[in-house]
Amino acid sequence: MNKTGVAVIGTGFWGKNHSRIYKELENTNLVAICDVNSERAKDIASQYGVKAYTDSSTMLKNPEIQAVSVCTWSIKLAEEALKCLHAGKHVLVEKPMATDTTQARMLVDTAETNGLHLSVGFLMRFIPGLQQIKRAVETKKIGEMVSATAKRVTQWPERIGDVGIVKDTAIHDIDVMRFILAEEPTSVYAKMGSMRHSQFEDYAQIMLTYESGKTAFIESNWLTPYKIRSLNVTGSEAIMRLDYNSQELLIDNAIETVQPRNAFEEPLKAELQHFIECITKKKKPIVTSEDGYKALEIALAAMESSAKNTVVKLK
Ligand SMILES: NC(=O)c1ccc[n+]([C@@H]2O[C@H](COP(=O)([O-])OP(=O)(O)OC[C@H]3O[C@@H](n4cnc5c(N)ncnc54)[C@H](O)[C@@H]3O)[C@@H](O)[C@H]2O)c1
């Protein structure tokens, strides 16, 4: 089998998992990893028997590397992803992709101009229960969809010090809403603030409205002492409830509660496998670069709404 040569830039909490999975997948060959923290780079590289770099520009000269996962601090994602694209590599850049839409547009356009595949780390789309909810909304298995409510709350993971909860966490649910509704929100109203974090917002409530009359609510915080990650989708005939932690899905209708049995799958494994197949088998991407751009645009509009205490209209 022809294996795709891959590398990972940023091997902290999340990049370590990318590295492990690339080592596990049958169709990838982990060639090298890069982290500005030389100790960390050496550790991970020796664990997987690959070459360690602290400077990505040097690593990217290696022609064996065809695709790269960019898992650096959020404020460095766009810069590193752009370097990879300029070096002719396909890229999976972690969310939030960039710090602003100018950077995000630059990534989308550079990938397109150079004929490279660019995807964004919207992991939730690879959870079977969410895919089932999307199909149920599309086929009206729950009747007419009315609203969706997402909750993603936990304690502040202190390693995240460069962005607030909206770009780090709520962006997952902004993307989930775009995924299941297949309709762009027309306006956003949000309230956010900081109770413990000195620099960035650590709680946010975001409401998205749609031309069709549907509404989406997103609650995120780094304040709750235990972790809840859930999605409730209300239809005229049934309600679907997904627990992202257990991947358990429940469907309540007028007469019964049904629990479909979806085999537990590691979403990151499915995501990386799919990323590689988009490159080698030209599969239709589940997450496009434009999805990354749009989610960031909505996240920024939510921040503007809260700052100005007003509804922000979306294009
Ligand atoms: N999709 C998901 O579900 C998910 C989950 C967790 C984290 N993430 C994303 O992954 C990224 C990393 O998060 P984390 O929790 O692993 O953070 P982390 O702080 O644990 O790791 C980041 C690593 O990147 C390295 N780094 C920073 N800038 C670099 C650069 N220019 N070149 C090389 N290395 C660099 C740091 O030294 C550190 O080791 C963030 O963007 C985060 O939003 C996504």
The ligand as an SDF file (V2000), in Angstrom:
LIG
                    3D

 44 48  0  0  0  0  0  0  0  0999 V2000
  -10.5950   19.6720   17.4600 N   0  0  0  0  0  0  0  0  0  0  0  0
  -10.5530   19.4780   18.7410 C   0  0  0  0  0  0  0  0  0  0  0  0
  -11.4310   18.8500   19.3130 O   0  0  0  0  0  0  0  0  0  0  0  0
   -9.3980   20.0360   19.5410 C   0  0  0  0  0  0  0  0  0  0  0  0
   -9.1450   19.5430   20.8300 C   0  0  0  0  0  0  0  0  0  0  0  0
   -8.0670   20.0960   21.5260 C   0  0  0  0  0  0  0  0  0  0  0  0
   -7.3070   21.1060   20.9540 C   0  0  0  0  0  0  0  0  0  0  0  0
   -7.5880   21.5360   19.7010 N   0  0  0  0  0  0  0  0  0  0  0  0
   -6.7970   22.6130   19.0830 C   0  0  0  0  0  0  0  0  0  0  0  0
   -5.4590   22.1660   18.9270 O   0  0  0  0  0  0  0  0  0  0  0  0
   -4.5420   23.2300   19.1110 C   0  0  0  0  0  0  0  0  0  0  0  0
   -3.5380   22.8350   20.2010 C   0  0  0  0  0  0  0  0  0  0  0  0
   -4.2110   22.6860   21.4250 O   0  0  0  0  0  0  0  0  0  0  0  0
   -3.5140   21.9350   22.6600 P   0  0  0  0  0  0  0  0  0  0  0  0
   -4.5690   21.7640   23.6610 O   0  0  0  0  0  0  0  0  0  0  0  0
   -2.7510   20.7590   22.1630 O   0  0  0  0  0  0  0  0  0  0  0  0
   -2.4770   23.0480   23.1410 O   0  0  0  0  0  0  0  0  0  0  0  0
   -1.0630   22.8240   23.8450 P   0  0  0  0  0  0  0  0  0  0  0  0
   -0.6760   24.1260   24.4070 O   0  0  0  0  0  0  0  0  0  0  0  0
   -1.1100   21.6200   24.7240 O   0  0  0  0  0  0  0  0  0  0  0  0
   -0.1040   22.4510   22.6140 O   0  0  0  0  0  0  0  0  0  0  0  0
    0.3050   23.3590   21.6490 C   0  0  0  0  0  0  0  0  0  0  0  0
    1.7130   22.9790   21.2480 C   0  0  0  0  0  0  0  0  0  0  0  0
    2.0910   23.7530   20.1090 O   0  0  0  0  0  0  0  0  0  0  0  0
    3.4570   24.1440   20.2500 C   0  0  0  0  0  0  0  0  0  0  0  0
    3.6650   25.3080   19.3840 N   0  0  0  0  0  0  0  0  0  0  0  0
    3.1450   26.5660   19.5180 C   0  0  0  0  0  0  0  0  0  0  0  0
    3.4780   27.3300   18.4670 N   0  0  0  0  0  0  0  0  0  0  0  0
    4.2370   26.5460   17.6430 C   0  0  0  0  0  0  0  0  0  0  0  0
    4.8560   26.7610   16.3870 C   0  0  0  0  0  0  0  0  0  0  0  0
    4.7850   27.9290   15.7420 N   0  0  0  0  0  0  0  0  0  0  0  0
    5.5420   25.7210   15.8290 N   0  0  0  0  0  0  0  0  0  0  0  0
    5.6340   24.5240   16.4560 C   0  0  0  0  0  0  0  0  0  0  0  0
    5.0530   24.2710   17.6590 N   0  0  0  0  0  0  0  0  0  0  0  0
    4.3470   25.2540   18.2340 C   0  0  0  0  0  0  0  0  0  0  0  0
    3.6060   24.4270   21.7560 C   0  0  0  0  0  0  0  0  0  0  0  0
    4.9530   24.3720   22.1680 O   0  0  0  0  0  0  0  0  0  0  0  0
    2.7600   23.2860   22.3530 C   0  0  0  0  0  0  0  0  0  0  0  0
    3.5370   22.1220   22.5620 O   0  0  0  0  0  0  0  0  0  0  0  0
   -5.3890   24.4680   19.4700 C   0  0  0  0  0  0  0  0  0  0  0  0
   -5.5630   25.2360   18.3260 O   0  0  0  0  0  0  0  0  0  0  0  0
   -6.7220   23.8760   19.9170 C   0  0  0  0  0  0  0  0  0  0  0  0
   -7.8250   24.7290   19.6430 O   0  0  0  0  0  0  0  0  0  0  0  0
   -8.6020   21.0160   18.9850 C   0  0  0  0  0  0  0  0  0  0  0  0
  1  2  1  0
  2  3  2  0
  2  4  1  0
  4  5  1  0
  4 44  2  0
  5  6  2  0
  6  7  1  0
  7  8  2  0
  8  9  1  0
  8 44  1  0
  9 10  1  0
  9 42  1  0
 10 11  1  0
 11 12  1  0
 11 40  1  0
 12 13  1  0
 13 14  1  0
 14 15  2  0
 14 16  1  0
 14 17  1  0
 17 18  1  0
 18 19  2  0
 18 20  1  0
 18 21  1  0
 21 22  1  0
 22 23  1  0
 23 24  1  0
 23 38  1  0
 24 25  1  0
 25 26  1  0
 25 36  1  0
 26 27  1  0
 26 35  1  0
 27 28  2  0
 28 29  1  0
 29 30  1  0
 29 35  2  0
 30 31  1  0
 30 32  2  0
 32 33  1  0
 33 34  2  0
 34 35  1  0
 36 37  1  0
 36 38  1  0
 38 39  1  0
 40 41  1  0
 40 42  1  0
 42 43  1  0
M  CHG  2   8   1  16  -1
M  END
$$$$
